[in-house]
Amino acid sequence: MSRTISVGIACALAGVLSTAALKPSEFSPTSPPSPGPVAPSSVSLGDLNVRFSATAEHAHWHHPGVRNLDPAVFGTVDNPLGTEFSFGVPLYDRNDDGQGNWTTTALPVAESNNATHLPGVHTATLRVIDRTPTDQPSYTSPTMDELSFECSVVDPFGRQITIRANQALPKGPFTPFFGGVGTNTLVHGQTGIGSKLTPRTFAYCLIYAKGEVLIDGQLLPGNDQRLIHVMVCQGTADDTYSPGAAGGTGPYTGSNDEVDPDDLELHVHVPPTRFTPNPVANSPVVGVGTEWIHLMFEEVTMRGSTINGTITR
């Protein structure tokens, strides 16, 4: 698996809260924030005017499968950890070795190591402005965050899958949504943010957005108003996606030392949840044969800027 970090950005962002598209000059560290509604908090918008963009290629399609349960995150049979609803693993969804150790999930999950590299070039583009630091009071509260995301792949079954989103979700039901856009934060693992089945990793940017999934260009009923989660983070998988021995120390098990800080990945997750406007669970993605979609892109290029400077990687 290639770990090359490429150079160059080629993506555009349509405004979520204003009708005008962001102009290249708006990525200047000295440019003022784009017009928008009154800030929903008293925090200085100048300090939070974080602008971030990323492109990625070379996708992997994650099939449903079981996942190893790292004892550091999920404990033992006598002392179980990580049982929280929604982002933990309940006890009924755990296998053990009969000697007091958890081994794998009992049910297939989106965080499986069972992945297929998709041949050819498949692209993803993300661009955000992060101004709202925390969740807002309701699912329909205003947020100052803006975002645009789109990716397109041909899945292992020959279907063209397009995922796009441009509406930030201001509040999360079980985990913080950071007002729709979060930047520069630790997530997953034992952080309490996102699924514990994913290793704790540093996310340069993550979004929670309302969007849609198109299959061969068609928007099927139930594939609109979907929750779309995208994350640009440090590397969480090795070259072979080998999970190692069950319950062991293989990659993508949730153990902190498995993350590669010198690697970049862009993950796309479409869970079985829609926002209409409140979250509706048990809403599988229509037409893909699974309840969810999980993609991982490599060859990630990112650029971020604040009032204090610009970073490019």
N, C-alpha and C positions, 0 to 999 in steps of 0.2 A: 504494500500500500504506500503510495507516494506521500511524503510529508512536506512537499514543497510549499513555501509561502510565496505567492505570486505578487506582482506589483500592478497597480492600476485600478481605478474605480470607474465603472460605467453603469450607473443606475440613477433613476430620477424618482423624486417623491412627490406625490400629489398631496396637497394639504388636506388634513382631516378636519380641522376646525375652521379653515378658511378655504375659499375656492381657488386661490392662486397657488400654483406649484412653486416649490422652493427653487430659488435660483442659485447657481454655483456660488455667487458672492455671499449668500447667506451662511455658507460654511466658514466664512472668515471669523476668527476668534473675536474680532472687534465689532462685528455687525450686531445690531440690536435684535431682540427676539421678534419673530413674526407676530402680526396682530392675532389676537385671540380673545376669548372671554376673560372675565375677571378671574384672577387666580383664586383657586379654592383653598389656599392656605396662606399664612402670613410669611412663609419662607421667601427670601429674596429670589426672584426669578433669575437675576443676573448670575447668582452663584450656581443655579441649576440648569443653565442654558447649555446642556451637553448635546452636541450634535455628533451623530455616528452613522457611518455607512459601511456596508460590506458587500462583497460579491463572492460567490463560491461556485466550484465546478465539481465534477466527479462524485456522483451520488451513490449511496448505499441504501437499499430498501430493507428495513427490518421486518422480518416475519414474526408472527406470534410464536413464543416459545417460553420455556421455563428460564428462570434466572437463579443464579447462586445467591445464597443469603449469607452475607459477611457477618460473622459473629460480633464484630465491633459495632455494627449498626443494628443487628437484629437479635443479639444476645444468644441465649441457650434455651433449651426446653424448660429448664427449671427457672430461668430468669429471662423471659422473653422481653425484647425491646422492639421499638419501631412498629407498634401495632395500630398507630393512629389511622382513623378513618380517612379514606381517599388517597393519602400520600404515603401511608405505611403499608404493611402487609399483615392482614388479619391472621389469626392462628389457624383458621380453617384452610387457609391457602398456603400452608407450609408442609413440606416433607421433612422428616428427620431420619437419622441413621440408626435409631434404636439405642443409641448410646448417649443420648442427651444433647445431640448437636443438630441444628437445622442444616439442611442440605440445599434444597431448591424450593422455589414456589411450586405449588401443586397445580396451578393453572397457568396457561400461557399469558404472557404479559408483553407490553409494547417495548420494554427495555431489554428484550431478549438479545443474546449474542448471535442468534440465527439471522444473519444478514447476507444479502446478495449484492455484489458490486454491479451497478448498472453500466453496461458498456457505452462508450461514446461520451459526449460532453453534455451535461445537464446543468443548468445554471440556476442560481438563486440570487436575488438582490434584496437588500434590506437598507432602509434609511429611516432615521428617527431623529426627533428632537425630544429630549428628556427634560421636562420642567416640573412635573408633579412627582414629589418624592415618595408619597405614601398613598395607600388606598383611600378612596373617598367614601362618603357616608352611604351611598347607594349604588346600584348597578347602572343607574341612569344619571348620576351626578356628572357635572362638567369636569373635564380634565384638560390640562394645558399640554399634555403629551401629544405628539404627532408621530405618525408612522406610515410607512408603505412597505409592503412585502409582496414578492411574487417569486414562485419557482415553478419549473416545468420539467417533468421527467417522463420517460417511458418505463413503466413498471415491468417486473419480470414476466408479466403475462401479456405484454404488448400494448397495453392501454396508455394513452397520453393522459397524465395526471397533472393538472394545473391547480396550484393553491395560491390564493391571493387574499390580501387583507389590507385595509386602510382605516379601520376604526379602532382606536384604543379603548380597552375596557377598563373603567376606573376602579373596579373593586373585584376581588376574588372571593369565591365562596369558602374555600378551605385553606388557601395559601395566599400570601400577599401578591397582588398584581402590580404594585408600585405605581398605581395610577395608569397603568397600561404599558409603560416603558421603564425598565430598570437598567442601570449602568453601573459597572464596576462593583460587583457584589459576589460574595460566596453563595452558592446555591446547592441544593440536593444533599445527599448524604444525611448527616445529622444536623443540618442547619435549620430544619423546619420550613424550608422553602422548596417546594417541588417534591417529586417522588424520591423516596429514600432508596429506591432500587438503582438510581443513577449515582455514580460516585460524587462525593463533594468536589466541586470544581469552581474555579473562578470564572464568572461570566462577565465578559466585557460589555455585553448588551443582551437583554432579553425582552421580549414583547409578549403581551397577552392581548389578543385582538379578536375582533369579530370579522369573519371573512367567509370565503366560499371555496368549494372544491368542484372543479370541472373535470369530467371524464370524457375523453375524446371530444372536447369542446362543448359538452352538454352539461347544463346545470340541472341535476336531477332533484326532484322534490326531497327536501330534508338536508340538502347539502349547502344551503345558504345559512347565514347567521350562525356559523359554526365558530367554536372556540379554536383559535389558531395560536399556538405557542412556538416561538422561535428563539433560539439561544446561540450566540457566538461565544465559545468557551475554550478553555484549555482541553487538550486531547484526553479522551476517556476510553479509547479502544486501541488495541495493538494491531499489528499488521495482519493477523490471521483471525481476529475476533475470537480467539480461543478463550473459553471461560475458565480453563484450568479445572482441577479436580472439584467435584461437587462440594460446596462449603469451603473451598480452599481460597487461594489468593490470586486467582486468575483475574485478568483485566475486566473492567466494567462490573465489578462486584460490589462497589460501594465503599471500598477501602481507599483512604485518602492517598496512600503512596502509589496508587495505580495511575494517577493523573499525570500526563506529560505537560509540564508548564511551557515547553518550547513548541508545542503543537497547537494548531487552531482547528476547530471543528465548528460547523454550523448545523444545528439540529432543528428539525421541523417536526412538531407533534400535533396531530389533529385528533384529540380524544373524542370519546362518544358523548360530547356535551354541546348543546346549542344555547345561545342567549337570545330570549325572545320577549321581553328584554331580560327577564330573570333566567338564571341558569336552569336548563332542563337536562338532567342526567339520563343515562340509558338511551342515548340517541346515536346509534351507530352510524358511521359514514356509509352512505348508500352507494352500492355498485362496485365495491372493491373486495367484497367477500370477507372482510375483517371488520371489527368494530372501530378500528382506529387506523391512522397512518403515522408511521415514524420513519423519517428520512434523516440521513446524516450526510453532509457535504464536506469534502476536503478542498484543498487548493483555495483556501480562504484568504482574501485580502480585506483589511479593515482600515478605516481612517476615522479618527475621532477628534473633536475640538471642543474647547471650553473658552471662557474669557481669558484663561491663563496660557493657552498655547494649543498646539496641534500634535497629535501622534499619528504615525502611519506604520502599518506592519503588514 
